Amino acid sequence: DQDGLIPIVEKERGLKEEKVIYDEDAGGVTAVETQEGEREAFVLSEDEILQLARWGQAIEDHYGRPMDIEWGKDGESGELFILQARPETVQARKAAGALKTFSLMEEGEVRISGAAVGGRISQGKVAVLSSPDEIDRFEAGSVLVTERTDPDWGPILESAAAVVTDHGGRTSHAAIVSRELGIPAVVGTEDGTRTLEDGEEVTISCAEGDEGKVYAGLLEFQEEEVDLSGLPEIRTRLLMNIANPSAAFRWWNLPVEGIGLARIEFIISDLVKAHPLALLDPGKVEDERAEMEIRTLIRNHEIGKDYFVDILSRQVARVAAARHPDPVIVRLSDFKTNEYANLLGGAAFEPEEENPMLGFRGAARYHSERYREAFRMECAALVRARDVLGLKNVVPMIPFCRSVEDSGLIRGREGLKIYVMAEIPSNVVMARELAQRFDGFSIGSNDLTQLVLGVDRDSEELRDLFDETDPAVKRMISDLIRRAHQENTEV
């Protein structure tokens, strides 16, 4: 944290429904319910988080290897202490050779969900147990479902296909042991033991991001193993596309040189959840229930803008941190009006359009009076990711750019580059002029195809006509590359 940076890319507040305290009368410890203020507060301040990070870095530098470090905070003095440090083995082994990937091949009914641990998919019959004393009821290969685990559950966990718990987070006993055993765990479901039934067949998926899901039935899934050690050297510079920030650290060891496209729509729809203008002015939301949900979302921030900028900047920084110092090209939001309207509180701020695909989207939306303040929030989030969180490898990109306008992101300051999506035929025709205003192009082939061929990419009737390999589309792409390179601008 040099130069005043606060490089905390993620922090999560747990439920903290109870705490364990020393009981003098009993001569031991006892569990008591927490107060509302304790549940709402973070356990550590940002200064304490950074102090632990500095100590962790110093310890790893000393031993010259990844370390598993335990720490504690004194209940009376508030001082932080390092309690133990030992070599870390699970993630270190994972970095060494083969990469396993899991993907579901069909959709199913989600029975329960919680925090995902393990990045894998597994299946089996549910065994709902209240105590490790019920080990006689547990069949090897079953899915253990219980309130929480501790070391006494070891023999059961070693033969389980997966674990589901009501309580706990990604640092709980169940989460730590499941990582070591290489089995998926869905933790903190709140009521998994009441929802799932003994003996029912389920599929546990922790391969879809931060949220782990328990599906009804035995769904088809695919497991692939890729050996990264034998990949050949190539002249092409490979970059990766990403939508869900949680996948950034999952794929950190792929042999790529950055992120070519990070979409922020997922962050807004799944993590921010509310329409940006609704966050700026919740009072204009016509749906009372939606307004209440928005006020609940922003309750720990002074204003809705701070909530939006905080979440978006940290999630962008999370992707950038996984690939630092390689470039991470972040496309600003490209929702259509119907997609924006589906966000919490969005219906009050969006017009109805006959063809949203060609309507109020991209740079035209950013420039308009009705949306300009929300666009400034997106820019403020990227500025914060770069200047406060310290991820200077973030490269903003403007989508569906019909004309060029200033954004508040100052090109060239602190090495800032700004890219533009080339997805409209006029972008290709005017590529040399656009190259004077942007540092790079990214080809948006879906939109370019539909606008070159006159085929709605969402049309079921015209599906056979939508072809990105059509000679006209390939010629447009070729012309763009040639004109951009004439101006020494990368594509």
Stockholm file with secondary structure:
# STOCKHOLM 1.0

chainA/1-491         DQDGLIPIVEKERGLKEEKVIYDEDAGGVTAVETQEGEREAFVLSEDEILQLARWGQAIEDHYGRPMDIEWGKDGESGELFILQARPETVQARKAAGALKTFSLMEEGEVRISGAAVGGRISQGKVAVLSSPDEIDRFEAGSVLVTERTDPDWGPILESAAAVVTDHGGRTSHAAIVSRELGIPAVVGTEDGTRTLEDGEEVTISCAEGDEGKVYAGLLEFQEEEVDLSGLPEIRTRLLMNIANPSAAFRWWNLPVEGIGLARIEFIISDLVKAHPLALLDPGKVEDERAEMEIRTLIRNHEIGKDYFVDILSRQVARVAAARHPDPVIVRLSDFKTNEYANLLGGAAFEPEEENPMLGFRGAARYHSERYREAFRMECAALVRARDVLGLKNVVPMIPFCRSVEDSGLIRGREGLKIYVMAEIPSNVVMARELAQRFDGFSIGSNDLTQLVLGVDRDSEELRDLFDETDPAVKRMISDLIRRAHQENTEV
#=GR chainA/1-491 SS CCTTCCCCCCCCCCCCCEEEEEETTTTEEEEEECCHHHHHSCSSCHHHHHHHHHHHHHHHHHHTSCEEEEEEECTTTCCEEEEEEEECCHHHHHHHSEEEEEEESSCCCEEEEEEEESSCEEEEEEEECSSGGGGGGCCTTCEEEESCCCGGGHHHHTTCSEEEESSCCTTSHHHHHHHHHTCCEEECCSSHHHHSCTTCEEEEECCSSSEEEEEESCCCEEEEEEESTTCCCCSSCCCEEESCTHHHHHTTTSSCSSEEEEESHHIIIIIICBCHHHHHCGGGCSCHHHHHHHHHHTTTSSSHHHHHHHHHHHHHHHHHHHHTTSCEEEECCCCCHHHHHTSBTGGGTCCCCSCGGGSSCHHHHHHSTTTHHHHHHHHHHHHHHHHTSCCTTEEEEECSCSSCCCCSCCTTGGGCCCEEEECSHHHHHTHHHHTTTCSEEEECHHHHHHHHHTCCTTCSTTGGGCCTTCHHHHHHHHHHHHHHHHTTCBC
#=GC SS_cons         CCTTCCCCCCCCCCCCCEEEEEETTTTEEEEEECCHHHHHSCSSCHHHHHHHHHHHHHHHHHHTSCEEEEEEECTTTCCEEEEEEEECCHHHHHHHSEEEEEEESSCCCEEEEEEEESSCEEEEEEEECSSGGGGGGCCTTCEEEESCCCGGGHHHHTTCSEEEESSCCTTSHHHHHHHHHTCCEEECCSSHHHHSCTTCEEEEECCSSSEEEEEESCCCEEEEEEESTTCCCCSSCCCEEESCTHHHHHTTTSSCSSEEEEESHHIIIIIICBCHHHHHCGGGCSCHHHHHHHHHHTTTSSSHHHHHHHHHHHHHHHHHHHHTTSCEEEECCCCCHHHHHTSBTGGGTCCCCSCGGGSSCHHHHHHSTTTHHHHHHHHHHHHHHHHTSCCTTEEEEECSCSSCCCCSCCTTGGGCCCEEEECSHHHHHTHHHHTTTCSEEEECHHHHHHHHHTCCTTCSTTGGGCCTTCHHHHHHHHHHHHHHHHTTCBC
//
